[in-house]
Structure formats: structure tokens, C-alpha cells
Amino acid sequence: MLDTSARLLRLLSLLQTPREWPGSELAERLGVSGRTVRNDIDRLRELGYPVDATRGATGGYRLGAGAAMPPLLLEDEEAVAVTIALRTAAQGAVPGTEETSLQALTKLEQVLPSRLRRRVRALQAYTVAVPADRPAPAVSADVLTTLVSACRDRERLRFDYLDHAGSPTRRVVEPYRAVNWGRRWYLVAWDVEREDWRTFRVDRIEPRTPTGPRFPPREPPGGDVAAYVSQRVSAAAWRHHARVAVHAPASAVIERINPAVGTVEALDDDTCVLTTGADTVQTLAVYLGMLDFDFDVTEPAELVDHLRRLAERYARSTRTD
């Protein structure tokens, strides 16, 4: 016998067909009693699905007017959660899926009961996303599906790849995970020819088929693939790098940064070195100020000069004479 949720989905699927269903036939199709069918019909009505019933020898149940919908059962909070996820994706959180996410969001609204449809429409009408400072590269859903399928099946991948300089290369890898970092997708994989772990931007990958042979699993790099990606990706993108001596225990500094900001190496119980970077020295200065610890910076020269100007500006801002 089907469980309650599966049975309700099956019941909705049957009622969707353009005919009336006698209770006895529904009971036979679902493998339950007539009483259970009546209880399930009541449950659908409570959820907001219009189920009409007619009496007589030719009577039965059918979905009411305007209820030509695919079967979908969501509790209130589930419907809200799905709507928020689709709305976020439609606004570019997952580049390349905006249009399909918007289509799915429209379909979701059509199949929801009126009680939930009002909440969904309110979310769409009264939520606003702040545009990103730069457009994210589009990622093909087909490509992403191909990559994660190869990760799941542990099959070697062959693909054409554009490196950071835009030069085309051919890669053969053992894929491990697809990682979403910031507004980009990355593939973490063991590069067979280079015999080392590599991180590839998914929007620069063009898979070749068929996939290769299966491979035995490997231990992920560093034990934490998310931290591995954030460190490698951020370091590669930084225009300005710095090694900063921080007068605080390494554990205290680690608590105040995330892996995308940099790495921390202990020198002694009270001092550590923070290796960090950013696109601008202004951003670097903000990171260092937010540590709320004393620190020493000797390079790069642009950062030292900027910190001196900041110190003078802050000193002027607190003068009382």
C-alpha cells in the first residue's frame, strides 16, 4: 500500500483525467478502502484542491473547473521555501538557469491552491534583489548535470577548457565535486596528466562524450573541498597580496575570517601570519580593520601607503581642538 503522501499524489493524478471516478474504482486503483478514499478526498479539499462529487449510478469524483493541474502537494512552508529558491535562481543566483527558474516559478503558481497562491504572489511582488556589481558567467544546466553525473558515477571526464588567459586546452580528469562559490560554479577534479588536484570554472568547460572509464575514489584535497576551492579561487583572483603579522593567537584570527579571506599560520602562542589579498588595497584595509587586533604590514607598498593615509584621516576625524 502506498503511504499517505504518495497516495494523495496518485489520487490527484487520477482525478486530473477528464472523467468522473467512482469511489469504488478509486479504492481499487489505490488499493485502499472506500472510507480511505473519502478521507483522502477531504484532505485534498482542505489543501485547497476543488474536488467535485456527484451522486447516482454514474456519479463519482473529479477535479473542479480550473483545476487541470499536475499533481503537487506542498505544505505552506514548503511552498514558500520552494518559491524563495526559484525566485532567487530566477534573479541570477545560479547563472544560466534564470529563464528555466522563472518558468518553473510560473508553473508552481498555477498548480498551487488559492490559499498558497496569494502567499507566492506576495513574495514575487514585494521582494527585490539588489543587482550584482558584475554579471555572473552563465552556466549550462546540461553541462552542470554532465559534471555531477560523472562525479556520482566516478567516470573520467574529457573536456575542452579555456584557461585564465583564454587559451584552449584539452583536459582529462577524475571529477570529485561541483562547488558553487560566490556567483560561479567550479569543478574540483584530479587532473590525470598533471597528477594533481585542479579547480576548473564550469562556464569554461565544454565536455566531450562519451565519458571515460570508472576510477577508484580519492581523498579530497585538504579534507574540505569547500575550503580548498575558496582558498584557491580567491587567491587566484586577487590583484593585491599581503602577508600580515597579527598580534593575536591564530585560533582567534581564524574565528574572525572565512577561508575566502585568507589563511592563518601560527608563529607562537600570541602571534600569527595572515596571508590574504583582495582586488583593491581599500578592501584589504577593511579586512584588516575588522580583525580588531594589532598588526604589522610591510608590503605591498600600496597597502602600507593606504593604511598611513587612513591613520591620518582617522586621527583628523577625532580632533577636538
C-alpha positions as CSV (number, residue, x, y, z in Angstrom):
1,M,0.0,0.0,0.0
2,L,1.2,3.5,-0.8
3,D,2.0,5.8,2.1
4,T,-0.3,8.8,2.6
5,S,1.7,11.4,0.6
6,A,2.3,9.1,-2.4
7,R,-1.4,8.0,-2.3
8,L,-2.6,11.6,-2.4
9,L,-0.3,12.3,-5.4
10,R,-1.6,9.2,-7.2
11,L,-5.2,10.3,-6.4
12,L,-4.6,13.7,-7.8
13,S,-3.1,12.2,-10.9
14,L,-6.2,10.1,-11.4
15,L,-8.7,12.9,-10.8
16,Q,-6.8,15.1,-13.3
17,T,-8.1,13.0,-16.2
18,P,-11.3,14.4,-17.8
19,R,-13.8,11.9,-16.3
20,E,-15.6,11.1,-13.1
21,W,-14.2,8.4,-10.9
22,P,-16.5,6.2,-8.8
23,G,-15.2,5.8,-5.3
24,S,-15.1,2.1,-5.7
25,E,-12.8,2.3,-8.7
26,L,-10.5,4.8,-7.0
27,A,-10.3,2.5,-4.0
28,E,-9.4,-0.4,-6.3
29,R,-6.7,1.7,-8.1
30,L,-5.2,2.8,-4.9
31,G,-5.5,-0.4,-3.0
32,V,-7.4,1.1,-0.1
33,S,-10.9,1.1,1.3
34,G,-13.7,3.4,0.2
35,R,-13.5,5.1,3.6
36,T,-9.8,5.9,3.0
37,V,-10.7,7.4,-0.4
38,R,-13.3,9.6,1.2
39,N,-10.8,10.7,3.8
40,D,-8.2,11.5,1.1
41,I,-10.7,13.5,-0.9
42,D,-11.4,15.5,2.3
43,R,-7.7,16.0,2.7
44,L,-7.3,17.4,-0.8
45,R,-10.2,19.8,-0.2
46,E,-8.5,21.0,3.0
47,L,-5.4,21.7,0.9
48,G,-7.5,23.8,-1.4
49,Y,-7.9,21.5,-4.4
50,P,-11.5,21.7,-5.7
51,V,-12.8,18.1,-5.9
52,D,-16.4,17.8,-7.0
53,A,-18.6,14.8,-6.2
54,T,-21.9,13.7,-7.9
55,R,-24.3,11.1,-6.7
56,G,-26.0,8.3,-8.6
57,A,-25.0,5.2,-10.6
58,T,-22.9,7.3,-12.9
59,G,-21.6,9.7,-10.3
60,G,-18.1,10.0,-8.8
61,Y,-15.3,12.4,-8.1
62,R,-13.5,14.8,-10.4
63,L,-11.4,18.0,-10.1
64,G,-13.5,21.1,-10.3
65,A,-13.3,23.8,-13.0
66,G,-9.9,25.4,-13.4
67,A,-8.2,22.5,-11.7
68,A,-6.4,21.0,-14.7
69,M,-3.1,20.8,-12.9
70,P,-0.2,18.3,-12.5
71,P,-0.2,16.7,-9.1
72,L,1.6,18.7,-6.5
73,L,1.3,18.6,-2.7
74,L,3.2,21.2,-0.6
75,E,2.7,22.3,2.9
76,D,2.6,26.1,3.4
77,E,6.2,26.5,4.5
78,E,7.4,24.1,1.8
79,A,5.6,26.2,-0.9
80,V,7.2,29.3,0.5
81,A,10.7,27.7,0.6
82,V,10.4,26.5,-3.0
83,T,9.2,29.8,-4.2
84,I,12.1,31.7,-2.5
85,A,14.6,29.2,-4.0
86,L,13.1,29.6,-7.5
87,R,12.8,33.4,-7.1
88,T,16.5,33.6,-6.1
89,A,17.6,31.4,-9.0
90,A,15.5,33.5,-11.4
91,Q,17.3,36.6,-10.3
92,G,20.7,35.1,-11.3
93,A,21.9,33.3,-8.2
94,V,22.6,30.3,-10.4
95,P,23.8,31.8,-13.7
96,G,22.3,30.2,-16.8
97,T,19.1,29.0,-15.1
98,E,17.3,32.3,-14.8
99,E,14.8,31.6,-17.6
100,T,14.0,28.0,-16.6
101,S,13.7,29.0,-13.0
102,L,11.2,31.7,-13.9
103,Q,9.2,29.2,-16.0
104,A,9.2,26.8,-13.0
105,L,8.0,29.6,-10.7
106,T,5.1,30.4,-13.1
107,K,4.1,26.7,-13.2
108,L,4.3,26.5,-9.4
109,E,1.9,29.3,-9.0
110,Q,-0.6,27.7,-11.4
111,V,-0.7,24.4,-9.5
112,L,-0.9,25.7,-6.0
113,P,-4.2,26.1,-4.2
114,S,-5.5,29.6,-4.0
115,R,-4.7,29.8,-0.3
116,L,-1.0,29.3,-1.1
117,R,-1.0,31.2,-4.4
118,R,-1.7,34.5,-2.5
119,R,1.5,34.0,-0.5
120,V,3.5,33.1,-3.5
121,R,2.4,36.2,-5.4
122,A,3.1,38.4,-2.4
123,L,6.7,37.0,-2.4
124,Q,7.1,37.8,-6.1
125,A,5.6,41.3,-5.9
126,Y,7.2,42.5,-2.7
127,T,10.7,41.2,-2.8
128,V,13.5,43.0,-4.6
129,A,17.0,41.7,-5.4
130,V,20.0,44.1,-5.4
131,P,21.8,43.6,-8.7
132,A,25.3,42.2,-8.5
133,D,28.2,44.6,-9.1
134,R,29.3,42.4,-12.1
135,P,27.3,39.9,-14.2
136,A,28.0,36.3,-13.4
137,P,29.0,34.0,-16.2
138,A,26.2,31.7,-17.5
139,V,26.4,28.0,-16.7
140,S,24.7,25.5,-18.9
141,A,22.4,23.2,-16.9
142,D,23.3,20.4,-19.3
143,V,27.0,20.9,-18.6
144,L,26.5,21.0,-14.8
145,T,24.3,17.9,-15.0
146,T,27.0,16.1,-17.0
147,L,29.7,17.0,-14.5
148,V,27.8,16.0,-11.4
149,S,26.7,12.7,-13.0
150,A,30.4,11.9,-13.7
151,C,31.2,12.8,-10.1
152,R,28.4,10.4,-8.9
153,D,29.4,7.6,-11.2
154,R,33.2,8.2,-10.8
155,E,33.8,8.3,-14.5
156,R,36.7,10.1,-16.1
157,L,35.8,13.3,-18.0
158,R,37.4,14.7,-21.2
159,F,36.7,18.3,-21.9
160,D,37.9,21.4,-23.7
161,Y,38.8,24.2,-21.4
162,L,39.7,27.9,-21.6
163,D,42.3,28.8,-19.1
164,H,42.6,32.1,-17.3
165,A,44.4,33.6,-20.3
166,G,41.7,32.4,-22.7
167,S,43.9,29.7,-24.2
168,P,42.2,26.5,-25.2
169,T,43.4,23.2,-23.6
170,R,42.2,19.6,-23.5
171,R,41.8,18.0,-20.1
172,V,41.3,14.5,-18.8
173,V,40.2,14.5,-15.2
174,E,38.7,12.4,-12.4
175,P,35.8,14.7,-11.2
176,Y,35.2,14.9,-7.5
177,R,32.6,17.7,-6.8
178,A,31.0,20.7,-8.3
179,V,31.2,23.7,-5.9
180,N,29.2,26.9,-6.0
181,W,31.3,29.7,-4.7
182,G,30.1,33.3,-4.9
183,R,28.3,33.6,-8.2
184,R,30.4,31.0,-10.0
185,W,30.5,27.2,-10.3
186,Y,33.7,25.2,-10.1
187,L,34.7,21.6,-10.7
188,V,37.2,20.1,-8.4
189,A,38.9,17.2,-10.1
190,W,42.1,15.2,-10.2
191,D,44.0,16.1,-13.4
192,V,45.2,12.8,-14.8
193,E,48.0,14.3,-16.9
194,R,49.3,16.7,-14.3
195,E,48.8,14.2,-11.5
196,D,47.4,16.8,-9.1
197,W,44.2,18.4,-8.0
198,R,42.8,21.2,-10.1
199,T,39.9,23.6,-9.9
200,F,38.0,24.5,-13.2
201,R,35.4,27.1,-13.8
202,V,32.3,25.3,-15.1
203,D,31.4,28.1,-17.5
204,R,34.7,27.5,-19.4
205,I,34.2,23.7,-19.7
206,E,32.9,22.0,-22.8
207,P,32.5,18.3,-22.0
208,R,33.4,15.7,-24.6
209,T,31.4,12.4,-24.8
210,P,31.4,9.6,-24.1
211,T,32.8,9.7,-20.5
212,G,35.8,7.6,-19.8
213,P,36.4,4.5,-17.6
214,R,35.5,4.4,-13.9
215,F,38.1,5.3,-11.3
216,P,38.7,4.5,-7.6
217,P,37.8,7.3,-5.2
218,R,40.4,9.6,-3.8
219,E,40.7,11.6,-0.6
220,P,39.5,15.2,-1.2
221,P,42.2,17.8,-1.2
222,G,42.8,19.2,2.2
223,G,39.9,17.2,3.6
224,D,37.5,20.1,3.0
225,V,36.6,20.7,-0.7
226,A,34.7,23.9,0.0
227,A,37.6,25.5,1.9
228,Y,40.0,24.2,-0.9
229,V,38.0,25.9,-3.6
230,S,37.5,29.2,-1.7
231,Q,41.3,29.5,-0.9
232,R,42.4,28.7,-4.5
233,V,39.8,30.7,-6.3
234,S,40.2,33.8,-4.1
235,A,44.0,33.7,-4.2
236,A,44.0,33.4,-8.0
237,A,41.6,36.3,-8.4
238,W,43.4,38.7,-6.0
239,R,45.2,41.7,-7.6
240,H,46.9,42.6,-4.3
241,H,48.5,40.1,-1.9
242,A,49.8,40.6,1.6
243,R,51.4,38.8,4.5
244,V,50.4,40.4,7.7
245,A,51.8,39.7,11.2
246,V,48.9,39.7,13.6
247,H,49.4,40.1,17.3
248,A,46.9,37.5,18.4
249,P,46.6,33.8,18.6
250,A,46.0,32.0,15.3
251,S,42.8,30.5,16.7
252,A,41.3,33.9,17.5
253,V,42.1,35.2,14.0
254,I,40.6,32.1,12.3
255,E,37.4,32.8,14.2
256,R,37.1,36.2,12.5
257,I,37.7,35.3,8.9
258,N,36.4,32.8,6.4
259,P,38.6,30.8,4.1
260,A,37.9,33.1,1.2
261,V,39.7,36.0,3.0
262,G,43.0,34.1,3.6
263,T,45.0,31.6,5.5
264,V,46.4,31.8,9.0
265,E,49.7,30.3,10.2
266,A,50.7,30.4,13.9
267,L,54.2,31.8,14.8
268,D,53.8,31.3,18.5
269,D,51.0,31.4,21.1
270,D,50.4,35.1,20.7
271,T,51.3,35.8,17.1
272,C,50.4,34.6,13.7
273,V,50.7,35.4,10.0
274,L,47.7,36.1,7.9
275,T,48.2,35.6,4.1
276,T,45.4,37.5,2.4
277,G,44.5,39.6,-0.6
278,A,41.8,41.4,-2.5
279,D,41.1,43.3,-5.7
280,T,41.9,46.6,-4.1
281,V,44.1,47.9,-1.2
282,Q,41.0,49.6,0.2
283,T,39.3,46.2,0.6
284,L,42.4,44.8,2.2
285,A,42.4,47.6,4.7
286,V,38.8,46.9,5.6
287,Y,39.6,43.2,6.2
288,L,42.5,44.1,8.5
289,G,40.5,46.7,10.4
290,M,37.7,44.2,11.1
291,L,40.1,41.9,12.7
292,D,40.2,44.3,15.7
293,F,43.8,43.1,16.5
294,D,47.1,45.0,16.3
295,F,49.1,44.0,13.2
296,D,52.2,44.9,11.2
297,V,52.3,45.4,7.4
298,T,55.5,45.8,5.4
299,E,54.2,45.0,1.9
300,P,52.8,45.6,-0.6
301,A,53.8,49.3,-0.7
302,E,50.4,50.4,-2.0
303,L,48.7,48.9,1.1
304,V,51.3,50.5,3.5
305,D,50.7,53.9,1.9
306,H,46.9,53.5,2.1
307,L,47.0,52.5,5.7
308,R,49.1,55.6,6.6
309,R,46.6,57.8,4.8
310,L,43.7,56.1,6.7
311,A,45.5,56.6,10.0
312,E,46.0,60.3,9.3
313,R,42.3,60.6,8.2
314,Y,41.0,58.9,11.3
315,A,43.3,61.0,13.5
316,R,41.9,64.2,11.9
317,S,38.4,63.0,12.4
318,T,38.8,62.7,16.2
319,R,40.5,66.1,16.8
320,T,38.7,68.2,19.4
321,D,40.8,71.4,19.1
